[in-house]
Amino acid sequence: MNVRYNTILNKYKQLKNLNSQLLLEIAELKQKDILFRERPQQKDNKKVEEYLQLDFDQALVDLKNERKCKLKIKNKQVILRKKLSDQKRQYEILQREYDQGKIQKYQSKRTILIKNNGPQQPEKQVQQQENNDLQKKKIINVEKNEILAIAQQVD
């Protein structure tokens, strides 16, 4: 019990000391404030105006620099977009050339396959079977445009 009392008493003394220090600092600040109010402020006003003007000038310079940076970034973006579109075009051209080379290489081996559309009437089924047999026997040479048209119809 005695230990608790001593700790509480010590804390109270510390708080009292801190309070007195704060009161002294407040009194000093009030005295400085009174001295500041009493002295002429024309010199201070000029200094403040000069400081504000310098800040304003610096803000203008910063704004101009920021605009220049934004313009540079936009220009770089435009250039990169143009490069990207050029690369896409080149890729498409190369892809077409590759596809054309592939088609020409295998042109002689191409045949057209006719899909069977499920169950049909017996007469139609026989006729369809005959057509399929004829198609299997014949190899049809087809141009690229015709193949692409048929592929688009199938899709």
PEWO-V348308 format. One record per backbone hydrogen bond with DSSP energy under -1.0 kcal/mol. NH is the residue of the N-H (numbers start at 1). CO is the residue of the C=O. Records with the same first field share a line. If there is no record, write none. Layout:
NH->CO + CO
//
This chain:
5->1
6->2
7->3
8->4
9->5
10->6
11->7
12->8
13->9
14->10
15->11
16->12
17->13
18->14
19->15
20->16
21->17
22->18
23->19
24->20
25->21
26->22
27->23
28->24
29->25
30->26
31->27
32->28
33->29
34->30
35->31
36->32
37->33
38->34
39->35
45->41
46->42
47->43
48->44
49->45
50->46
51->47
52->48
53->49
54->50
55->51
56->52
57->53
58->54
59->55
60->56
61->57
62->58
63->59
64->60
65->61
66->62
67->63
68->64
69->65
70->66
71->67
72->68
73->69
74->70
75->71
76->72
77->73
78->74
79->75
80->76
81->77
82->78
83->79
84->80
85->81
86->82
87->83
88->84
89->85
90->86
91->87
92->88
93->89
94->90
95->91
96->92
97->93
98->94
99->95
100->96
101->97
102->98
103->99
104->100
105->101
106->102
110->107
125->121
126->122
127->123
128->124
129->125
130->126
131->127
132->128
133->129
134->130
135->131
136->132
137->133
138->134
147->143
148->144
149->145
150->146
151->147
152->148
153->149
154->150
155->151
//
